[in-house]
Amino acid sequence: MGSAIPGPDILYITRTTLESRLAAGLIAASGVLFASLFYLSAVGLGLGAVGQSLYFQLAIGLFGSLYLLWIAKSIWNETIAMSQTHDRDKRALHLFLKGMAVHLSNPKAIIFFSIILAPFLHRGMLPLQIAVLTLGHMTTFFGVAALVSRFDNFFTESRASIINRTSALLFTFFALELIRNAYAALQQIVIQN
């Protein structure tokens, strides 16, 4: 469910599917999924402990909130121009790599894997847990592409604008939460020192 929360990765898959049809959306989703596998592997290897560091939480809170606010502003101000012609000239490797880059630079994903998910993983059940999480991410990312492609005619310019504005407000909310978390981490650092 966490991976289905609207974020840069879901928006990238949605936009790619709308612009270039289902096949391109699935390739974009594959890039996002590959980045998720990278994060799952890192957490499985114990790198999730880095996410427990107050300094890491402070940095992610500050930089992540700025990144999310920048995305919110970009999405809010974006001009929507839906056309019935789809861009089929996108290269598969480009779509895949951009999906990876979007997810690897997504503060929501970093926080999810390193801070929220890491404490719940248990060494004895790690392979099964990673398999279940991978299946969940696959279902979410590929499901978004499939769902968006089925409702292609639903996405008019006015509806897309409403979706963009709602997403911008959600990103702003997430940014404010990151700032709150960064402030809490800063308070803990000051108390410890």
Disulfide bonds with the S-S distance in Angstrom:
none
